[in-house]
Amino acid sequence: KQYKVVEDDLLMLDYMGEANVGQEVVFDNIMLLASENHTVIGKPFIPGTKVCAVVEEQTQTRKIRVFKKRRRKASSKRTKGHRSMVTLVRITEINHGQHAT
């Protein structure tokens, strides 16, 4: 997945089971780096660029209810639901590496 981030953003990601609360996570597959006057596009990634984040919380999303009913069939109803696991991370630093912006 791709996300647009700036420093101090709070980001909701898919569940990262190996990460603990308070642990620092580094994302190094950066595809685009932009500022007001300079843009770098990776082919496919930008070497030397990293985004550092800290895991804030491992939690679940709101309950999603799925209801299916077939019309004119009185006994054909079904309700299901689930809560997805997510990881909340806060972006602490965007390291530009050799690309000064």
Backbone hydrogen bonds, N-H to C=O, Kabsch-Sander energy under -0.5 kcal/mol:
donor,donor_aa,acceptor,acceptor_aa,energy
5,V,3,Y,-0.6
8,D,91,I,-2.7
9,D,6,V,-1.4
11,L,9,D,-0.5
11,L,89,V,-3.3
13,L,11,L,-0.7
13,L,87,T,-3.0
15,Y,85,M,-1.0
17,G,15,Y,-0.7
19,A,16,M,-1.4
22,G,55,V,-2.9
23,Q,20,N,-1.9
25,V,53,A,-3.3
27,F,51,V,-2.9
28,D,26,V,-0.5
30,I,28,D,-1.2
33,L,40,V,-2.5
35,S,38,H,-2.4
40,V,33,L,-3.1
42,G,31,M,-2.9
43,K,45,F,-1.2
46,I,30,I,-2.7
49,T,46,I,-1.2
50,K,95,N,-2.1
51,V,27,F,-2.5
52,C,93,E,-2.9
53,A,25,V,-2.6
54,V,90,R,-2.2
55,V,23,Q,-2.5
56,E,88,L,-2.9
57,E,88,L,-1.6
59,T,57,E,-0.5
59,T,86,V,-2.3
61,T,84,S,-2.4
64,I,82,H,-2.5
65,R,63,K,-0.5
66,V,80,K,-3.7
67,F,65,R,-0.5
68,K,78,R,-2.9
70,R,76,S,-1.9
71,R,69,K,-0.6
73,K,70,R,-1.4
74,A,72,R,-0.5
76,S,73,K,-1.6
77,K,75,S,-0.8
78,R,68,K,-2.3
80,K,66,V,-2.9
82,H,64,I,-1.5
86,V,59,T,-2.9
87,T,13,L,-2.1
88,L,57,E,-3.0
89,V,11,L,-2.6
89,V,87,T,-0.5
90,R,54,V,-2.5
91,I,9,D,-2.5
92,T,52,C,-2.4
93,E,52,C,-1.6
95,N,50,K,-2.7
95,N,93,E,-0.6
96,H,94,I,-0.7
99,H,96,H,-1.8
100,A,98,Q,-1.0
